[in-house]
Amino acid sequence: MGEQVRRFFMPCVSLMGEGCHKELGQVIKSLGCKKTFICTDAGMTKTGMSSKIAELIKNDTKTQPVIFDKAVPNPTDKNVEEGLALFKKNKCDMIITLGGGSAHDCGKAIGIVASNGGKIHDYEGVDKTSKPMPPFIAVNTTAGTGSEMTRFCIITDTSRHVKMAIIDWRATPNFAVNDPLLMVGMPPFLTACTGMDALTHAIEAYVSTIATPITDACAIEAIELIAENLRPAVANGNDMKARSAMAYAEFLAGMAFNNASLGYVHAMAHQLGGFYNLPHGMCNAILLPHVEKFNLISKMERFADIAIVLGENIEGLSAREAADLAIDAIITLSNDVGIPSGLKSQGVKEKDLKTMAENAMKDACGFTNPRVPNLNDVINIYKSAL
């Protein structure tokens, strides 16, 4: 038998570089839409970013956008229902998401249900939709989640306290906009968390069981860019060279995991978000060295590659010694940018670990992890990260 067929997913068009968000009006006109729905969060409204983007759209298209600024961190099913009601009430025909992963995921979920009906819970899993979303533009203001260009949508089910992984090619935005000028306002800790989120995407994609030469190229370049630029971006948010490089890094990492998928860092982090509403990027960063230490024996040569692009010298070392350096480098980077060292400091309780581990083993992100864990393995990884 020949090699399994692989698919490659990404937006039709992606705008990159300083000032590219100013082309937004032209993009909307090219899609022929009449009523724009902006899905964003209260922070974007507070900083004036929501009104700035709305005014740009109004001036270029002569239409008044509807703003829904109630997307919350770790968006919920209730959040989606509220946004959908406003979308329908105003008879909107396109969606613009403005912000980071939370705004993008909330907007994707609204678009999915707007076109396909039912509730967002109906689409948990892989490719459950039958109709395309409304025309969709994702304007990114963080450098981490990759949600502006992926087919992934993560929504918290408030009744089960579980993050639902909705992975659907129809959830891929038509246009992705990554303008580093819109990322300058990110505070240092958010810069750190989103940057470590991007690093997690790239590493999990590189060691994934369905990695390809295309995803490998994206993942390795992303890891190298993050190693060189995350520290400067955290140290000085106005460093445009570092901001631009991180925008490319997170996009490349998105290309990698959008097609090679992820692993148990994300499967386990989703449970922390569902149980405790903790920041997703921070959870990934804390879990990353512990999960990859578990994975080490499955892909030693690949972890040696990761060590090299993280700046480690592996000359004269065995494959195991080189792989170990990758874990050390991840921990050093995480410490340097101010990520908390453990989950206990974030309120995570040992009594919840078994339930979270059981849920993590059902998460679609775990299916491509390079080493297959059992329940005790997952519990012990959580324990090591406390």
ABEGO torsion letter per residue (X at the ends): XBBBBBBBBBBABBBBEBGAAAAAAAAAAAAGBABBBBBBBAAAAAAGAAAAAAAAAAAAAGBBBBBBAABBBGBBAAAAAAAAAAAAAAGBABBBBBEBAAAAAAAAAAAAAAAAEEBAAAABEBGABABBBBBBBBBBABBAAGAAABABBBBBBAAAGBBBBBBBAAABBABBBBBAAAAAABBAAAAAAAAAAAAAAAAAAAABAABBAAAAAAAAAAAAAAAAAAAAAAABAABAAAAAAAAAAAAAAAAAAAAAEBBAAAAAAAAAAAAAGBBAAAAAAAAAAAAAAAAAAABAAAAAAAAAAAGBBABGBBAAAAAAAAAAAAAAAAAAAGBBABAAAAGBBAAAAAAAAAAAAABAAAAABABBBBAAAAAAAAAAAX
